[in-house]
Amino acid sequence: MKLKKITIVSMFLLFILSVILPFNNTVEAATGSQVSYSFSSSNIQGGQSFDITVNASNVSNLYGASLDFSYNPALIQIKGIDKGNIFKNSGKMVNSYTPINDIKKGIISFTEMLQGNVSGLSVKGNNSLFIIHAKALKSGTIPLKTISNNVTNGMSAYGNNICVKLANSNATSIYYTPVNSSIKINDTSLSVNEVNNRSTTISGKTIGSGTVNVKIGSKTYTGKANSAGAYSIKIPVQAAGAKVYINVKNGYGYTSSTKTITVVDRIAPAVPTVNTINTKSRTITGKTEGYATVIAYVGSKQIGNSKADKNGYYTIKISSQKVGAKISVVAVDGSKNRSSGRVSVVRK
């Protein structure tokens, strides 16, 4: 149903022209004619209003033009379409129509043409044909893949989603070369510096003057970036492995996608305790951080290691050591943070 509707509207211009003017079945090809696109912003962000300009260049005897545009209504909202400078500044009477504007389905059509039995316009260089007023709703990409004729086969054929028809004063089609493009809506940029189990702030960079929201558990901490986009928000110290959720609201009222940050462990385990070791000992026992790896050395030589249980208790199997030997025991956590060594002297 949607395809049929577009097909009917895309023929609207030539139908009207054929009624007003004598119809000629010959198709006129304008050598070097092009239809292209430009945008009012090079960095379109969610929430931002912007214009899509449909341009035409090197066209002779242009009497009328029509536009059918099928878009994703979840990504952009079309507010309306105006005549471009070609017709607006022509100095001639111009009729314009918007036969379809279906916001829910994402379909809009627009037709503009000269009035009466007058000669067509000469377009030298690149000039605006239509100006589409839009608002970005969220990040994503909408193609502008153009078809100029034969919409009976479907505007969506081969991924086409925009049809631009040009007609001359003889009510015949003007062919052109389309220069395809796309509408890219960027998510508001947000970088976050490392958050570890010593951190008392969350910092990073985002859009200038953006409002940054940090959620930890059930609490939210909010701060504003400076004009250059730098931000720093105070938070309570968090345990290693905790999740922190961060997003930013830009100046257009759009909230970015949420980044999830895991708190990094940067605190070394406490120095292990070591129970008495003598010449008959075949194990070293003590306590440290839960699940830490405990390693025993004599000088630079490793003599044994083991993993502590959840409560931090460990047992390292060793061979018997000489009286007076100095054994150093260290603990290493899952983030490779290393404690200082606990030195124990082997007793008799």
C-alpha positions in Angstrom: 0.0 0.0 0.0 2.8 2.4 0.9 4.6 1.7 -2.4 1.5 2.3 -4.5 0.8 5.5 -2.7 4.3 6.8 -3.4 4.1 5.7 -7.0 0.9 7.7 -7.6 2.3 10.8 -6.0 5.6 10.6 -7.8 3.7 10.9 -11.1 1.7 13.9 -9.8 3.9 16.5 -11.3 4.0 15.2 -14.8 0.2 14.5 -14.7 -0.5 18.1 -13.9 2.0 19.3 -16.5 0.4 17.1 -19.1 -3.0 18.7 -18.4 -1.8 22.2 -18.5 0.7 21.9 -21.4 0.9 19.9 -24.6 2.4 16.5 -23.8 5.5 15.3 -25.7 6.5 11.7 -25.3 10.1 12.5 -26.1 12.4 12.4 -23.0 14.8 15.3 -22.8 18.3 14.5 -21.4 20.1 17.5 -20.1 23.8 16.9 -20.5 25.7 17.4 -17.2 22.5 17.8 -15.1 22.8 16.6 -11.5 20.7 16.4 -8.4 22.7 16.4 -5.1 22.3 17.0 -1.4 23.7 19.4 1.2 23.0 19.9 4.9 22.8 22.9 7.2 25.2 21.2 9.7 28.2 18.9 9.2 27.7 17.4 12.7 24.0 16.6 13.2 23.2 15.5 16.7 20.1 14.0 18.4 17.5 16.7 19.1 19.0 19.1 16.6 16.9 20.8 13.9 18.5 20.9 10.5 17.8 21.4 6.8 18.3 18.9 3.9 18.8 20.9 0.7 18.1 19.1 -2.6 20.2 20.8 -5.2 20.0 20.9 -9.0 22.7 22.0 -11.4 23.1 22.6 -15.1 19.4 22.1 -16.0 17.8 23.8 -19.0 14.1 24.7 -19.4 13.0 23.6 -16.0 9.3 24.1 -15.6 8.5 21.9 -12.6 9.9 19.4 -10.0 8.5 16.8 -7.6 10.0 15.1 -4.6 8.9 11.8 -2.8 10.9 10.9 0.3 10.6 7.8 2.3 12.5 7.9 5.7 12.8 6.3 9.1 10.4 8.2 11.4 12.2 6.8 14.4 15.4 8.7 13.4 14.1 12.0 12.0 10.9 14.1 12.0 10.1 16.0 8.9 8.6 19.4 9.8 8.0 20.5 6.2 9.4 21.3 2.8 9.9 24.7 1.1 10.7 25.8 -2.4 14.4 26.3 -3.1 16.0 29.3 -4.6 15.5 28.1 -8.2 11.7 28.5 -8.0 11.5 30.9 -5.1 13.7 33.5 -6.8 12.6 32.9 -10.4 10.4 36.0 -10.5 7.6 33.9 -12.0 4.4 32.6 -10.5 4.9 29.3 -8.8 2.4 26.7 -7.6 3.5 24.2 -4.9 1.7 21.2 -3.3 2.3 18.8 -0.4 0.0 15.9 -1.4 1.3 13.5 1.2 2.8 14.1 4.6 2.5 10.9 6.7 4.7 11.4 9.8 3.9 8.0 11.2 4.9 6.1 8.1 7.7 8.4 7.2 6.5 9.5 3.7 6.4 13.1 2.4 5.9 14.5 -1.1 6.2 17.9 -2.6 5.6 19.4 -6.0 6.5 22.9 -7.4 6.1 24.3 -10.9 5.7 27.4 -12.8 2.2 28.8 -13.5 0.9 29.3 -17.0 2.4 29.0 -20.5 5.8 30.4 -19.8 9.3 29.3 -20.7 11.2 27.1 -18.2 14.1 28.2 -16.0 17.8 27.9 -16.8 19.8 26.6 -13.9 23.6 27.1 -14.2 25.8 25.8 -11.4 24.4 24.3 -8.2 21.2 25.8 -6.8 18.6 24.7 -4.3 15.6 22.9 -5.6 13.8 21.9 -2.3 14.6 22.6 1.3 13.5 19.9 3.7 13.2 21.0 7.4 13.9 18.1 9.8 14.7 17.3 13.4 17.1 14.5 14.5 15.5 12.2 17.0 18.3 9.8 17.7 21.6 8.6 16.3 21.6 6.6 13.1 21.9 6.9 9.3 19.3 7.5 6.6 20.4 7.0 3.0 19.5 9.4 0.3 19.5 7.1 -2.7 17.8 8.7 -5.6 15.7 7.5 -8.4 14.6 9.9 -11.2 12.1 7.8 -13.2 10.3 4.5 -13.6 8.9 4.5 -10.1 6.3 2.0 -11.3 8.9 -0.6 -10.3 8.9 0.7 -6.8 10.9 3.6 -5.2 12.4 1.0 -2.8 13.9 -1.0 -5.7 17.6 -1.4 -5.2 17.4 0.6 -1.9 16.1 3.8 -3.4 14.2 6.0 -0.9 14.0 9.3 -2.6 12.5 10.2 -6.0 13.2 13.6 -7.7 11.5 14.3 -11.0 12.3 17.2 -13.2 10.1 18.3 -16.1 10.4 20.9 -18.9 7.9 23.3 -20.4 6.9 20.6 -22.9 5.8 18.4 -20.0 8.6 15.9 -20.6 11.0 14.4 -18.1 14.5 15.9 -17.7 17.0 13.2 -16.9 20.0 13.9 -14.6 22.8 12.1 -12.8 22.0 11.7 -9.0 24.7 12.3 -6.5 23.6 10.1 -3.6 24.3 10.9 0.0 23.1 10.0 3.5 21.9 11.7 6.7 24.2 10.8 9.5 23.0 11.6 13.0 25.8 11.4 15.5 25.4 10.3 19.1 26.6 12.9 21.5 30.3 12.2 22.1 31.2 11.1 25.7 34.6 9.9 26.9 35.2 8.7 30.4 38.6 8.4 32.2 39.4 5.4 34.3 37.3 4.9 37.4 39.1 2.8 40.0 38.6 1.8 43.7 40.5 4.9 44.7 38.6 7.4 42.6 36.6 10.2 44.2 35.6 11.8 40.9 34.5 10.7 37.4 36.0 12.8 34.7 36.3 12.9 30.9 35.2 14.9 27.9 31.9 15.5 26.1 30.0 18.2 24.2 30.6 21.7 25.6 28.2 22.6 28.4 26.6 19.2 28.3 24.8 17.9 31.4 26.5 14.6 32.5 24.6 12.1 34.6 26.3 9.3 36.6 24.2 6.5 38.0 25.7 4.2 40.7 23.2 1.8 42.2 20.1 3.7 43.0 21.8 7.1 43.2 22.5 9.6 40.4 25.2 12.3 40.5 25.0 15.2 38.0 27.5 17.7 36.8 27.9 20.2 33.9 30.8 20.1 31.4 32.6 23.4 30.8 32.5 25.2 27.4 35.3 23.0 26.1 33.5 19.8 27.2 35.6 18.8 30.2 33.7 17.5 33.2 34.5 16.2 36.7 31.8 14.9 39.1 32.4 13.9 42.7 31.4 10.3 43.7 31.9 8.1 46.7 34.8 5.6 46.4 33.5 2.4 44.8 34.5 -1.2 45.2 36.4 -2.9 42.4 34.1 -4.4 39.9 31.2 -2.1 40.6 29.2 -0.8 37.5 28.9 2.9 36.8 26.4 4.2 34.1 27.1 7.5 32.4 25.2 9.6 29.8 25.1 13.2 28.7 22.3 15.5 27.7 23.2 17.9 25.0 22.0 21.5 24.3 19.3 20.2 22.0 17.6 18.2 24.8 18.8 14.8 23.5 20.3 12.3 26.0 23.1 10.2 24.6 23.3 6.4 24.8 24.6 5.2 28.2 28.2 4.1 28.7 28.8 1.3 31.3 32.1 1.6 33.2 33.5 -1.1 35.4 35.5 0.1 38.5 39.1 -1.0 38.1 41.0 -2.5 41.0 44.0 -0.2 41.8 44.5 -1.0 45.5 47.1 -3.6 46.3 46.2 -6.4 48.8 47.3 -5.8 52.4 50.6 -7.4 53.3 49.9 -11.1 54.1 50.1 -12.4 57.6 52.5 -15.4 57.9 52.3 -18.0 60.7 55.6 -19.3 62.3 57.9 -21.2 59.9 60.5 -23.7 61.2 62.9 -26.2 59.7 60.2 -28.9 59.9 57.5 -26.8 58.1 56.2 -28.2 54.8 53.6 -25.4 54.4 53.3 -21.7 54.9 50.0 -20.4 56.2 48.4 -17.0 56.9 45.8 -14.6 55.7 45.5 -12.0 53.0 42.9 -10.6 50.5 40.2 -13.0 49.5 41.1 -15.0 46.3 44.5 -13.3 46.0 47.5 -15.4 44.7 50.1 -15.7 47.5 53.7 -16.3 46.5 56.7 -17.2 48.7 60.3 -16.4 47.9 63.7 -17.1 49.3 65.8 -14.3 47.8 64.7 -14.0 44.2 63.7 -17.8 44.0 60.1 -18.7 44.2 59.6 -21.7 46.5 55.8 -22.0 46.3 52.4 -20.3 45.6 48.7 -20.9 46.2 45.4 -19.1 45.9 43.7 -17.7 49.0 40.1 -18.8 49.7 37.2 -16.3 49.8 38.1 -15.3 53.4 41.7 -14.7 52.5 43.2 -17.9 54.2 46.0 -19.5 52.3 48.3 -22.5 52.5 51.5 -22.8 50.4 53.3 -26.1 50.1 57.1 -25.8 50.4 60.1 -28.0 50.9 61.9 -27.8 54.3 64.1 -24.7 54.7 67.3 -24.1 56.6 67.3 -22.3 59.9 67.7 -18.6 59.5 66.4 -18.5 55.9 64.4 -15.4 55.1 61.1 -16.1 53.3 59.2 -13.2 51.7 55.5 -13.7 51.1 53.6 -11.4 48.8 49.9 -11.3 47.6 48.8 -10.4 44.0 45.1 -9.7 43.3 43.2 -10.4 40.1 44.1 -6.9 38.7 47.9 -7.7 39.2 48.2 -5.3 42.1 51.1 -6.6 44.2 51.4 -6.1 48.0 54.6 -5.5 49.8 56.4 -8.6 51.1 56.1 -10.1 54.6 59.5 -11.4 55.6 59.6 -14.4 58.0 62.8 -16.0 59.3 62.9 -19.8 59.5 63.3 -21.0 63.1 64.9 -24.1 64.4 
